[in-house]
Amino acid sequence: MNDIRRANVTRNTLETQISVELELDGSGKASFDTGLPFLDHMLDQVARHGLLDISIVARGDLHIDAHHTVEDLGITLGQAFNQAVGDKKGLTRYGHAYVPLDEALSRVVLDLSGRPGLVFNCEFARASIGDFDVDLFHEFFQGFVNHALVTLHIDNLAGNNAHHQAETIFKAFGRALRMALESDSRMAGMMPSTKGSL
């Protein structure tokens, strides 16, 4: 496992300009300036519960809508994650978490598989949280898995408050990442795959 697992990634397109700094062995410090306060709140959950240090600055064409910014945030964070995680030797590889918040409950299961895959089973109680379109959560996670090269299953199991549903998803995502990224002393120096690579 790499001693220092961090990355800085910048993505500039005609639609967005995004900068991500990520440290996987952090303490949950976070700084977000995306123009999307509710998404910032959700990303803060990932940092805190995943013990990741994350700093993101994003400028996007929010005068059109939030789609490009949210998708490109997922892409850029995924690129940073893929760089920071290194060769994956000695890692637990798999992570899972169940997280409740009042009436809401979500389960996130992931595999640092080297293959992008997303299964997203979430029916939100309403179409928007404030002015944030809940359809964009899928776009964020799709962008992340495509570039982080992880397999990710997200299931909202209960909830009738969309804010609670979203918060349990992002908290569980952070916890599952934290588990998968932990070193396994019995796997020291070994690739957690019979293929010999991930």
GROMACS elastic network, one bead per residue, 0.5 to 0.9 nm:
[ bonds ]
;  ai    aj funct       b0    kb
    1     4     6  0.88368   500
    1     5     6  0.87304   500
    1    85     6  0.83905   500
    1    86     6  0.71869   500
    1    87     6  0.68459   500
    1    88     6  0.60389   500
    1    89     6  0.51018   500
    1    90     6  0.56900   500
    1    91     6  0.70063   500
    1   183     6  0.74917   500
    1   188     6  0.78574   500
    1   189     6  0.69280   500
    2     5     6  0.61098   500
    2    84     6  0.86867   500
    2    85     6  0.77525   500
    2    86     6  0.62674   500
    2    87     6  0.75759   500
    2    88     6  0.81573   500
    2    89     6  0.83577   500
    4    23     6  0.81237   500
    4    24     6  0.84456   500
    4    25     6  0.78074   500
    4    84     6  0.81040   500
    5    22     6  0.83637   500
    5    23     6  0.58936   500
    5    24     6  0.56392   500
    5    25     6  0.66661   500
    5    81     6  0.89881   500
    5    83     6  0.82194   500
    5    85     6  0.59505   500
    5    86     6  0.71056   500
    6    21     6  0.75426   500
    6    22     6  0.54185   500
    6    24     6  0.61569   500
    6    25     6  0.80617   500
    6    80     6  0.77833   500
    6    81     6  0.80254   500
    6    83     6  0.74882   500
    6    85     6  0.76712   500
    7    20     6  0.79701   500
    7    21     6  0.59031   500
    7    22     6  0.53881   500
    7    23     6  0.66568   500
    7    24     6  0.89101   500
    7    79     6  0.87571   500
    7    80     6  0.53359   500
    7    81     6  0.72966   500
    7    82     6  0.87198   500
    7    83     6  0.60502   500
    7    84     6  0.51179   500
    7    85     6  0.89074   500
    8    19     6  0.74053   500
    8    20     6  0.56758   500
    8    22     6  0.64682   500
    8    23     6  0.89763   500
    8    80     6  0.62969   500
    8    83     6  0.86586   500
    8    84     6  0.87147   500
    9    18     6  0.81901   500
    9    19     6  0.58381   500
    9    20     6  0.52712   500
    9    21     6  0.66026   500
    9    22     6  0.86321   500
    9    76     6  0.66833   500
    9    77     6  0.79572   500
    9    79     6  0.71089   500
    9    80     6  0.57259   500
    9    83     6  0.89146   500
   10    17     6  0.74962   500
   10    18     6  0.56227   500
   10    20     6  0.63417   500
   10    21     6  0.88294   500
   10    76     6  0.71738   500
   10    80     6  0.89948   500
   11    16     6  0.75817   500
   11    17     6  0.57782   500
   11    18     6  0.51483   500
   11    19     6  0.64704   500
   11    20     6  0.86648   500
   11    72     6  0.79887   500
   11    73     6  0.89931   500
   11    75     6  0.88090   500
   11    76     6  0.65077   500
   12    15     6  0.79181   500
   12    16     6  0.59130   500
   12    18     6  0.63664   500
   12    19     6  0.86206   500
   13    16     6  0.52204   500
   13    17     6  0.62239   500
   13    18     6  0.88428   500
   14    17     6  0.80029   500
   14    60     6  0.88559   500
   14    61     6  0.88755   500
   15    59     6  0.84794   500
   15    60     6  0.57671   500
   15    61     6  0.56856   500
   15    68     6  0.66701   500
   15    69     6  0.76667   500
   16    58     6  0.71282   500
   16    59     6  0.55970   500
   16    61     6  0.65746   500
   16    68     6  0.70498   500
   16    69     6  0.61308   500
   16    72     6  0.72509   500
   17    57     6  0.82117   500
   17    58     6  0.57251   500
   17    59     6  0.51820   500
   17    60     6  0.63894   500
   17    69     6  0.85600   500
   17    72     6  0.87531   500
   18    34     6  0.84965   500
   18    56     6  0.72275   500
   18    57     6  0.57841   500
   18    59     6  0.63584   500
   18    60     6  0.81434   500
   18    69     6  0.84377   500
   18    72     6  0.76505   500
   18    73     6  0.69829   500
   18    76     6  0.72517   500
   19    55     6  0.80242   500
   19    56     6  0.56321   500
   19    57     6  0.52852   500
   19    58     6  0.64022   500
   19    73     6  0.88064   500
   19    76     6  0.76343   500
   19    77     6  0.88903   500
   20    54     6  0.72210   500
   20    55     6  0.57585   500
   20    57     6  0.67669   500
   20    58     6  0.85697   500
   20    73     6  0.84900   500
   20    76     6  0.67612   500
   20    77     6  0.63813   500
   20    80     6  0.69747   500
   21    53     6  0.79059   500
   21    54     6  0.57167   500
   21    55     6  0.50320   500
   21    56     6  0.64704   500
   21    77     6  0.84595   500
   21    80     6  0.73491   500
   22    26     6  0.87006   500
   22    52     6  0.71606   500
   22    53     6  0.57180   500
   22    55     6  0.65901   500
   22    56     6  0.86323   500
   22    77     6  0.79640   500
   22    80     6  0.64970   500
   22    81     6  0.72158   500
   22    84     6  0.74863   500
   23    26     6  0.56662   500
   23    52     6  0.58621   500
   23    53     6  0.50287   500
   23    54     6  0.65945   500
   23    81     6  0.86132   500
   23    84     6  0.71945   500
   24    27     6  0.89300   500
   24    50     6  0.84292   500
   24    51     6  0.73974   500
   24    53     6  0.66599   500
   24    54     6  0.85928   500
   24    81     6  0.79666   500
   24    84     6  0.70083   500
   24    85     6  0.74909   500
   24   178     6  0.83843   500
   24   181     6  0.78069   500
   25    28     6  0.89897   500
   25    51     6  0.68953   500
   25    52     6  0.61226   500
   25    53     6  0.75233   500
   25   181     6  0.87178   500
   26    29     6  0.71660   500
   26    47     6  0.86167   500
   26    50     6  0.86813   500
   26    51     6  0.53825   500
   26    54     6  0.85817   500
   27    47     6  0.81453   500
   27    48     6  0.74090   500
   27    50     6  0.85149   500
   27    52     6  0.59989   500
   27    53     6  0.62089   500
   28    44     6  0.82019   500
   28    45     6  0.88072   500
   28    46     6  0.82627   500
   28    49     6  0.70073   500
   28    50     6  0.68646   500
   28    53     6  0.51018   500
   28    54     6  0.76681   500
   29    44     6  0.84095   500
   29    47     6  0.66412   500
   29    48     6  0.69216   500
   29    51     6  0.77063   500
   29    52     6  0.69030   500
   29    54     6  0.65107   500
   29    55     6  0.82231   500
   30    43     6  0.83502   500
   30    44     6  0.61759   500
   30    47     6  0.62536   500
   30    48     6  0.77325   500
   30    52     6  0.80131   500
   30    53     6  0.56715   500
   30    55     6  0.56270   500
   30    56     6  0.83352   500
   31    40     6  0.84983   500
   31    44     6  0.79466   500
   31    53     6  0.85329   500
   31    54     6  0.64326   500
   31    56     6  0.63082   500
   31    57     6  0.82264   500
   32    35     6  0.88327   500
   32    37     6  0.87218   500
   32    40     6  0.58044   500
   32    41     6  0.86673   500
   32    43     6  0.80896   500
   32    44     6  0.79835   500
   32    54     6  0.79865   500
   32    55     6  0.58186   500
   32    57     6  0.60535   500
   32    58     6  0.83075   500
   33    36     6  0.78091   500
   33    37     6  0.81995   500
   33    40     6  0.73526   500
   33    55     6  0.84243   500
   33    56     6  0.62182   500
   33    58     6  0.61934   500
   33    59     6  0.84110   500
   34    37     6  0.73281   500
   34    39     6  0.81025   500
   34    40     6  0.69534   500
   34    56     6  0.71229   500
   34    57     6  0.56212   500
   34    59     6  0.63118   500
   34    60     6  0.80727   500
   34    69     6  0.81034   500
   34    73     6  0.87821   500
   35    39     6  0.88275   500
   35    40     6  0.83524   500
   35    57     6  0.89193   500
   35    58     6  0.72776   500
   35    59     6  0.72108   500
   35    60     6  0.81410   500
   35    62     6  0.78899   500
   36    39     6  0.54833   500
   36    40     6  0.62331   500
   36    41     6  0.88091   500
   36    62     6  0.88497   500
   36    66     6  0.79182   500
   36    69     6  0.88980   500
   36    70     6  0.86584   500
   36   132     6  0.78107   500
   37    41     6  0.62440   500
   37    42     6  0.87760   500
   37   132     6  0.88599   500
   38    42     6  0.63887   500
   38    43     6  0.87302   500
   38   129     6  0.78893   500
   38   130     6  0.80795   500
   38   131     6  0.87260   500
   38   132     6  0.69499   500
   39    43     6  0.61135   500
   39    44     6  0.84573   500
   39    70     6  0.82601   500
   39   132     6  0.80199   500
   39   137     6  0.88683   500
   40    43     6  0.51091   500
   40    44     6  0.60972   500
   40    45     6  0.87800   500
   41    44     6  0.51167   500
   41    45     6  0.66660   500
   41   167     6  0.86522   500
   42    45     6  0.51706   500
   42    46     6  0.67617   500
   42   166     6  0.75907   500
   42   167     6  0.63103   500
   42   169     6  0.88556   500
   42   170     6  0.59510   500
   42   171     6  0.78890   500
   43    46     6  0.50343   500
   43    47     6  0.63863   500
   43    48     6  0.86710   500
   43    54     6  0.85689   500
   43   170     6  0.71459   500
   43   171     6  0.88453   500
   43   174     6  0.89111   500
   44    47     6  0.51210   500
   44    48     6  0.60817   500
   44    49     6  0.84791   500
   44    54     6  0.83685   500
   44   170     6  0.88042   500
   44   171     6  0.89632   500
   45    48     6  0.51804   500
   45    49     6  0.58865   500
   45    50     6  0.79067   500
   45   167     6  0.74429   500
   45   170     6  0.61041   500
   45   171     6  0.52884   500
   45   172     6  0.88820   500
   45   173     6  0.88245   500
   45   174     6  0.69842   500
   46    49     6  0.54980   500
   46    50     6  0.54730   500
   46    51     6  0.78638   500
   46    52     6  0.74447   500
   46   170     6  0.57405   500
   46   171     6  0.56281   500
   46   172     6  0.79712   500
   46   173     6  0.64869   500
   46   175     6  0.75822   500
   46   177     6  0.86623   500
   47    50     6  0.52199   500
   47    51     6  0.55137   500
   47    53     6  0.60322   500
   47    54     6  0.63300   500
   47   171     6  0.87841   500
   47   174     6  0.66173   500
   48    51     6  0.52312   500
   48    52     6  0.67303   500
   48    53     6  0.82221   500
   48   171     6  0.82767   500
   48   174     6  0.75644   500
   49    52     6  0.78644   500
   49   170     6  0.88946   500
   49   171     6  0.60350   500
   49   172     6  0.79335   500
   49   173     6  0.84662   500
   49   174     6  0.51695   500
   49   175     6  0.54914   500
   49   178     6  0.77563   500
   50    53     6  0.88310   500
   50   171     6  0.79347   500
   50   172     6  0.87326   500
   50   173     6  0.77911   500
   50   176     6  0.74911   500
   50   177     6  0.61346   500
   50   179     6  0.82433   500
   51   174     6  0.77980   500
   51   175     6  0.84266   500
   51   178     6  0.68477   500
   52   174     6  0.82690   500
   52   178     6  0.80404   500
   56    73     6  0.85259   500
   56    77     6  0.86636   500
   58    69     6  0.74639   500
   58    73     6  0.76813   500
   59    62     6  0.82055   500
   59    69     6  0.74240   500
   60    63     6  0.83585   500
   60    65     6  0.89642   500
   60    66     6  0.77322   500
   60    68     6  0.70590   500
   60    69     6  0.52329   500
   60    70     6  0.88991   500
   61    64     6  0.57296   500
   61    65     6  0.67319   500
   61    66     6  0.72234   500
   61    67     6  0.87872   500
   61    68     6  0.72107   500
   61    69     6  0.70888   500
   62    66     6  0.51750   500
   62    67     6  0.81659   500
   62    68     6  0.81999   500
   62    69     6  0.73586   500
   63    66     6  0.81056   500
   64    67     6  0.85384   500
   65    68     6  0.75217   500
   65    69     6  0.83517   500
   66    69     6  0.54400   500
   66    70     6  0.60659   500
   66    71     6  0.85542   500
   66   132     6  0.79397   500
   66   133     6  0.81734   500
   66   136     6  0.79627   500
   67    70     6  0.53617   500
   67    71     6  0.60855   500
   67    72     6  0.84396   500
   67   133     6  0.88212   500
   67   136     6  0.64372   500
   67   139     6  0.77492   500
   67   140     6  0.89333   500
   68    71     6  0.52959   500
   68    72     6  0.59361   500
   68    73     6  0.83996   500
   69    72     6  0.52165   500
   69    73     6  0.59907   500
   69    74     6  0.86683   500
   70    73     6  0.50830   500
   70    74     6  0.63991   500
   70    75     6  0.87585   500
   70   136     6  0.66535   500
   70   137     6  0.79267   500
   70   139     6  0.69633   500
   70   140     6  0.55657   500
   70   143     6  0.87131   500
   71    74     6  0.52051   500
   71    75     6  0.63351   500
   71    76     6  0.87709   500
   71   136     6  0.75322   500
   71   137     6  0.86951   500
   71   138     6  0.87854   500
   71   139     6  0.52500   500
   71   141     6  0.80278   500
   71   142     6  0.77373   500
   71   143     6  0.56316   500
   71   144     6  0.82542   500
   72    76     6  0.59932   500
   72    77     6  0.83738   500
   72   139     6  0.89153   500
   72   140     6  0.75831   500
   72   143     6  0.68740   500
   72   144     6  0.87799   500
   73    76     6  0.52074   500
   73    77     6  0.59798   500
   73    78     6  0.83072   500
   73   140     6  0.68147   500
   73   143     6  0.77098   500
   73   144     6  0.80187   500
   74    77     6  0.52685   500
   74    78     6  0.59591   500
   74    79     6  0.85854   500
   74   139     6  0.75711   500
   74   141     6  0.60894   500
   74   142     6  0.72381   500
   74   145     6  0.80777   500
   74   146     6  0.88914   500
   74   147     6  0.83489   500
   75    78     6  0.50689   500
   75    79     6  0.61987   500
   75    80     6  0.87172   500
   75   140     6  0.75533   500
   75   141     6  0.85401   500
   75   142     6  0.81048   500
   75   145     6  0.79668   500
   75   146     6  0.72272   500
   75   147     6  0.58711   500
   75   148     6  0.80113   500
   76    79     6  0.50290   500
   76    80     6  0.62396   500
   76    81     6  0.85602   500
   76   143     6  0.80648   500
   76   144     6  0.74654   500
   76   147     6  0.77488   500
   77    80     6  0.50789   500
   77    81     6  0.60965   500
   77    82     6  0.86205   500
   77   143     6  0.85802   500
   77   144     6  0.63722   500
   77   147     6  0.81856   500
   77   148     6  0.77903   500
   78    81     6  0.50032   500
   78    82     6  0.61279   500
   78    83     6  0.86239   500
   78   141     6  0.89521   500
   78   143     6  0.70639   500
   78   145     6  0.64476   500
   78   146     6  0.73166   500
   78   149     6  0.77540   500
   79    82     6  0.51661   500
   79    83     6  0.62962   500
   79    84     6  0.86222   500
   79   144     6  0.76679   500
   79   146     6  0.88109   500
   79   147     6  0.51451   500
   79   148     6  0.55956   500
   79   149     6  0.88198   500
   80    83     6  0.51901   500
   80    84     6  0.60499   500
   80    85     6  0.85899   500
   80   147     6  0.85723   500
   80   148     6  0.75888   500
   81    84     6  0.50899   500
   81    85     6  0.59905   500
   81    86     6  0.89195   500
   81   144     6  0.87220   500
   81   147     6  0.82666   500
   81   148     6  0.56650   500
   82    85     6  0.55483   500
   82    86     6  0.71010   500
   82   147     6  0.69288   500
   82   149     6  0.69316   500
   82   150     6  0.88815   500
   83    86     6  0.60604   500
   83   148     6  0.82599   500
   85    88     6  0.63291   500
   85   181     6  0.78652   500
   86    89     6  0.82020   500
   87   191     6  0.82242   500
   87   197     6  0.81925   500
   87   198     6  0.77275   500
   88    91     6  0.55752   500
   88    92     6  0.87005   500
   88    93     6  0.75242   500
   88   112     6  0.81189   500
   88   181     6  0.83936   500
   88   190     6  0.86796   500
   88   191     6  0.66601   500
   88   192     6  0.76479   500
   88   197     6  0.85271   500
   88   198     6  0.73332   500
   89    92     6  0.89400   500
   89   183     6  0.85489   500
   89   187     6  0.75810   500
   89   188     6  0.70754   500
   89   189     6  0.54161   500
   89   190     6  0.51461   500
   89   192     6  0.66143   500
   89   197     6  0.87889   500
   90    93     6  0.84464   500
   90   182     6  0.85054   500
   90   183     6  0.55336   500
   90   184     6  0.56271   500
   90   185     6  0.70737   500
   90   186     6  0.78351   500
   90   189     6  0.52104   500
   90   190     6  0.52964   500
   90   191     6  0.61724   500
   90   192     6  0.67603   500
   91    94     6  0.85355   500
   91   180     6  0.68535   500
   91   181     6  0.58784   500
   91   182     6  0.57630   500
   91   184     6  0.55730   500
   91   185     6  0.86446   500
   91   187     6  0.71044   500
   91   188     6  0.79621   500
   91   189     6  0.89448   500
   91   190     6  0.84173   500
   91   191     6  0.77760   500
   91   192     6  0.68313   500
   92    95     6  0.76822   500
   92   179     6  0.70850   500
   92   180     6  0.50920   500
   92   181     6  0.62546   500
   92   182     6  0.56965   500
   92   183     6  0.58215   500
   92   184     6  0.54556   500
   92   187     6  0.79877   500
   92   192     6  0.72902   500
   93   110     6  0.83385   500
   93   111     6  0.58573   500
   93   112     6  0.52659   500
   93   113     6  0.75659   500
   93   179     6  0.80531   500
   93   181     6  0.64639   500
   93   182     6  0.79846   500
   93   183     6  0.87708   500
   93   192     6  0.67103   500
   94   109     6  0.76037   500
   94   110     6  0.57878   500
   94   112     6  0.64935   500
   94   113     6  0.85665   500
   94   176     6  0.78908   500
   94   177     6  0.83304   500
   94   179     6  0.70787   500
   94   181     6  0.80986   500
   95   108     6  0.81078   500
   95   109     6  0.57752   500
   95   110     6  0.53038   500
   95   111     6  0.65518   500
   95   112     6  0.86091   500
   95   175     6  0.77915   500
   95   177     6  0.60465   500
   95   178     6  0.73502   500
   95   181     6  0.79796   500
   96   107     6  0.73114   500
   96   108     6  0.55090   500
   96   110     6  0.62884   500
   96   111     6  0.89270   500
   96   172     6  0.76097   500
   96   173     6  0.80394   500
   96   175     6  0.72019   500
   96   177     6  0.78080   500
   96   179     6  0.70755   500
   96   180     6  0.78721   500
   97   106     6  0.81611   500
   97   107     6  0.56946   500
   97   108     6  0.54804   500
   97   109     6  0.66358   500
   97   171     6  0.86715   500
   97   172     6  0.51858   500
   97   173     6  0.73532   500
   97   174     6  0.86313   500
   97   175     6  0.59673   500
   97   176     6  0.52706   500
   97   179     6  0.85787   500
   98   105     6  0.70211   500
   98   106     6  0.56921   500
   98   108     6  0.66658   500
   98   109     6  0.88951   500
   98   168     6  0.82405   500
   98   169     6  0.88496   500
   98   171     6  0.89700   500
   98   172     6  0.60121   500
   98   175     6  0.86646   500
   98   176     6  0.87881   500
   99   104     6  0.83419   500
   99   105     6  0.57102   500
   99   106     6  0.55521   500
   99   107     6  0.66088   500
   99   108     6  0.86451   500
   99   167     6  0.89855   500
   99   168     6  0.54610   500
   99   169     6  0.75383   500
   99   171     6  0.67876   500
   99   172     6  0.54527   500
   99   175     6  0.87330   500
  100   103     6  0.72482   500
  100   104     6  0.55381   500
  100   106     6  0.65375   500
  100   158     6  0.88512   500
  100   164     6  0.85437   500
  100   165     6  0.87495   500
  100   168     6  0.59693   500
  100   172     6  0.88252   500
  101   104     6  0.51487   500
  101   105     6  0.63909   500
  101   106     6  0.88804   500
  101   159     6  0.86978   500
  101   164     6  0.60335   500
  101   165     6  0.78054   500
  101   167     6  0.76977   500
  101   168     6  0.62138   500
  102   105     6  0.80327   500
  102   159     6  0.83738   500
  102   164     6  0.75549   500
  103   158     6  0.67750   500
  103   159     6  0.52900   500
  103   160     6  0.71001   500
  103   161     6  0.78706   500
  103   164     6  0.78227   500
  103   165     6  0.86910   500
  104   156     6  0.77736   500
  104   157     6  0.73984   500
  104   160     6  0.69598   500
  104   161     6  0.73065   500
  104   162     6  0.87277   500
  104   164     6  0.58429   500
  104   165     6  0.54454   500
  104   166     6  0.89355   500
  104   167     6  0.88802   500
  104   168     6  0.69419   500
  105   155     6  0.87341   500
  105   156     6  0.61015   500
  105   157     6  0.53885   500
  105   158     6  0.50034   500
  105   159     6  0.64319   500
  105   164     6  0.83835   500
  105   165     6  0.68995   500
  105   168     6  0.61914   500
  105   169     6  0.80772   500
  106   122     6  0.89228   500
  106   154     6  0.74298   500
  106   155     6  0.56705   500
  106   157     6  0.53257   500
  106   158     6  0.70060   500
  106   159     6  0.87042   500
  106   165     6  0.71699   500
  106   166     6  0.86789   500
  106   167     6  0.89340   500
  106   168     6  0.54920   500
  106   169     6  0.54938   500
  106   170     6  0.89648   500
  106   171     6  0.89082   500
  106   172     6  0.68947   500
  107   153     6  0.80230   500
  107   154     6  0.60018   500
  107   155     6  0.52208   500
  107   156     6  0.63474   500
  107   157     6  0.71113   500
  107   168     6  0.81821   500
  107   169     6  0.70755   500
  107   172     6  0.64221   500
  107   173     6  0.83120   500
  108   152     6  0.72561   500
  108   153     6  0.56676   500
  108   155     6  0.64063   500
  108   156     6  0.85970   500
  108   169     6  0.70711   500
  108   170     6  0.88364   500
  108   172     6  0.56573   500
  108   173     6  0.57533   500
  108   175     6  0.85854   500
  108   176     6  0.65203   500
  109   151     6  0.83121   500
  109   152     6  0.59824   500
  109   153     6  0.51698   500
  109   154     6  0.66925   500
  109   155     6  0.87954   500
  109   172     6  0.86122   500
  109   173     6  0.79297   500
  109   176     6  0.64552   500
  109   177     6  0.89035   500
  110   113     6  0.85205   500
  110   150     6  0.69296   500
  110   151     6  0.54673   500
  110   153     6  0.61944   500
  110   154     6  0.86205   500
  110   173     6  0.84642   500
  110   176     6  0.67195   500
  110   177     6  0.74705   500
  110   180     6  0.76080   500
  111   114     6  0.83495   500
  111   115     6  0.88507   500
  111   150     6  0.57306   500
  111   151     6  0.50916   500
  111   152     6  0.66544   500
  111   177     6  0.89886   500
  111   180     6  0.72534   500
  112   115     6  0.78525   500
  112   148     6  0.84256   500
  112   149     6  0.70258   500
  112   151     6  0.65858   500
  112   152     6  0.88198   500
  112   180     6  0.72312   500
  112   181     6  0.85347   500
  112   198     6  0.74902   500
  113   116     6  0.77602   500
  113   149     6  0.67639   500
  113   150     6  0.53200   500
  113   151     6  0.62057   500
  113   193     6  0.88486   500
  113   198     6  0.56410   500
  114   148     6  0.79001   500
  114   150     6  0.56916   500
  114   151     6  0.79049   500
  114   197     6  0.84864   500
  115   145     6  0.82352   500
  115   146     6  0.80608   500
  115   148     6  0.85978   500
  115   150     6  0.55045   500
  115   151     6  0.62939   500
  115   198     6  0.81501   500
  116   142     6  0.86022   500
  116   144     6  0.87623   500
  116   145     6  0.51017   500
  116   147     6  0.73965   500
  116   148     6  0.73699   500
  116   151     6  0.53673   500
  116   152     6  0.80095   500
  117   142     6  0.80355   500
  117   145     6  0.63006   500
  117   146     6  0.72955   500
  117   149     6  0.77591   500
  117   150     6  0.64590   500
  117   152     6  0.60150   500
  117   153     6  0.81521   500
  118   138     6  0.89284   500
  118   141     6  0.75186   500
  118   142     6  0.64342   500
  118   145     6  0.67769   500
  118   146     6  0.86707   500
  118   150     6  0.83520   500
  118   151     6  0.60048   500
  118   153     6  0.58828   500
  118   154     6  0.78487   500
  119   151     6  0.83707   500
  119   152     6  0.63756   500
  119   154     6  0.61681   500
  119   155     6  0.80912   500
  120   138     6  0.69549   500
  120   141     6  0.86534   500
  120   152     6  0.81703   500
  120   153     6  0.60994   500
  120   155     6  0.62170   500
  120   156     6  0.85751   500
  121   153     6  0.80678   500
  121   154     6  0.60941   500
  121   156     6  0.63728   500
  121   157     6  0.86071   500
  122   138     6  0.89906   500
  122   154     6  0.74770   500
  122   155     6  0.58238   500
  122   156     6  0.50134   500
  122   157     6  0.79210   500
  122   165     6  0.84886   500
  123   126     6  0.85146   500
  123   156     6  0.73048   500
  123   162     6  0.89749   500
  123   165     6  0.89910   500
  124   127     6  0.68484   500
  124   128     6  0.86641   500
  124   134     6  0.73072   500
  124   156     6  0.84903   500
  124   159     6  0.79912   500
  124   160     6  0.75668   500
  124   161     6  0.77949   500
  124   162     6  0.54553   500
  124   163     6  0.88950   500
  124   165     6  0.69958   500
  124   166     6  0.81801   500
  125   128     6  0.88660   500
  125   159     6  0.74558   500
  125   160     6  0.52824   500
  125   161     6  0.58954   500
  125   162     6  0.51388   500
  125   163     6  0.89207   500
  125   165     6  0.82734   500
  126   129     6  0.74547   500
  126   134     6  0.79615   500
  126   160     6  0.86207   500
  126   161     6  0.79548   500
  126   162     6  0.61438   500
  127   132     6  0.85253   500
  127   133     6  0.61322   500
  127   134     6  0.57434   500
  127   135     6  0.74753   500
  127   162     6  0.83690   500
  128   131     6  0.60208   500
  128   132     6  0.52375   500
  128   134     6  0.52757   500
  128   135     6  0.82441   500
  128   162     6  0.78956   500
  129   132     6  0.51298   500
  129   133     6  0.66481   500
  129   134     6  0.68802   500
  129   162     6  0.66982   500
  129   163     6  0.64217   500
  130   133     6  0.82644   500
  132   135     6  0.87894   500
  132   136     6  0.79882   500
  133   136     6  0.58355   500
  133   137     6  0.80550   500
  134   137     6  0.57024   500
  134   138     6  0.79931   500
  134   162     6  0.83917   500
  134   166     6  0.84192   500
  135   138     6  0.59184   500
  135   139     6  0.71705   500
  136   140     6  0.62006   500
  136   141     6  0.87255   500
  137   140     6  0.50909   500
  137   141     6  0.63559   500
  137   142     6  0.85414   500
  137   166     6  0.84168   500
  138   141     6  0.52912   500
  138   142     6  0.59860   500
  138   143     6  0.85270   500
  139   142     6  0.50587   500
  139   143     6  0.60925   500
  139   144     6  0.85266   500
  140   143     6  0.52876   500
  140   144     6  0.62345   500
  140   145     6  0.88650   500
  141   145     6  0.61396   500
  141   146     6  0.84702   500
  141   152     6  0.84435   500
  142   145     6  0.53930   500
  142   146     6  0.61174   500
  142   147     6  0.87711   500
  143   146     6  0.53237   500
  143   147     6  0.65507   500
  143   148     6  0.84994   500
  144   147     6  0.55503   500
  144   148     6  0.57097   500
  144   149     6  0.79981   500
  144   150     6  0.83329   500
  145   148     6  0.50261   500
  145   149     6  0.53215   500
  145   150     6  0.52347   500
  145   151     6  0.66976   500
  145   152     6  0.70892   500
  146   149     6  0.56181   500
  146   150     6  0.75292   500
  147   150     6  0.81010   500
  154   169     6  0.71963   500
  154   172     6  0.88897   500
  154   173     6  0.81801   500
  155   169     6  0.78483   500
  156   159     6  0.75732   500
  156   165     6  0.67611   500
  156   166     6  0.85335   500
  156   168     6  0.80600   500
  156   169     6  0.69770   500
  157   165     6  0.89122   500
  158   165     6  0.76379   500
  159   162     6  0.72956   500
  159   164     6  0.70734   500
  159   165     6  0.57776   500
  160   163     6  0.89913   500
  160   164     6  0.79770   500
  160   165     6  0.75360   500
  161   164     6  0.53393   500
  161   165     6  0.62247   500
  161   166     6  0.87930   500
  162   166     6  0.61327   500
  162   167     6  0.84938   500
  163   166     6  0.52820   500
  163   167     6  0.61306   500
  163   168     6  0.86816   500
  164   167     6  0.50977   500
  164   168     6  0.61758   500
  164   169     6  0.86608   500
  165   168     6  0.53951   500
  165   169     6  0.64301   500
  165   170     6  0.89799   500
  166   169     6  0.51332   500
  166   170     6  0.63871   500
  166   171     6  0.86321   500
  167   170     6  0.53011   500
  167   171     6  0.60332   500
  167   172     6  0.84165   500
  168   171     6  0.51627   500
  168   172     6  0.59401   500
  168   173     6  0.83999   500
  169   172     6  0.52496   500
  169   173     6  0.60789   500
  169   174     6  0.87358   500
  170   174     6  0.62535   500
  170   175     6  0.86841   500
  171   174     6  0.51808   500
  171   175     6  0.63162   500
  171   176     6  0.86592   500
  172   175     6  0.50279   500
  172   176     6  0.59957   500
  172   177     6  0.84693   500
  173   176     6  0.51894   500
  173   177     6  0.61522   500
  173   178     6  0.85990   500
  174   177     6  0.51802   500
  174   178     6  0.61972   500
  174   179     6  0.87797   500
  175   178     6  0.50534   500
  175   179     6  0.63402   500
  175   180     6  0.87771   500
  176   179     6  0.51706   500
  176   180     6  0.62501   500
  176   181     6  0.86105   500
  177   180     6  0.51834   500
  177   181     6  0.60508   500
  177   182     6  0.86682   500
  178   181     6  0.53045   500
  178   182     6  0.63831   500
  179   182     6  0.54639   500
  179   183     6  0.88977   500
  180   183     6  0.83044   500
  183   186     6  0.88638   500
  183   187     6  0.78323   500
  183   188     6  0.76452   500
  184   187     6  0.52665   500
  184   188     6  0.64612   500
  185   188     6  0.51545   500
  185   189     6  0.89114   500
  186   189     6  0.89904   500
  186   190     6  0.86456   500
  187   190     6  0.51309   500
  187   191     6  0.73576   500
  187   192     6  0.70895   500
  188   191     6  0.84745   500
  190   193     6  0.85102   500
  190   196     6  0.84797   500
  191   194     6  0.78305   500
  191   195     6  0.85244   500
  191   196     6  0.58096   500
  191   197     6  0.63809   500
  191   198     6  0.77521   500
  192   195     6  0.87461   500
  192   196     6  0.75976   500
  192   197     6  0.79645   500
  192   198     6  0.80176   500
  193   196     6  0.54981   500
  193   197     6  0.63545   500
  193   198     6  0.69251   500
  194   197     6  0.78879   500
  195   198     6  0.76916   500
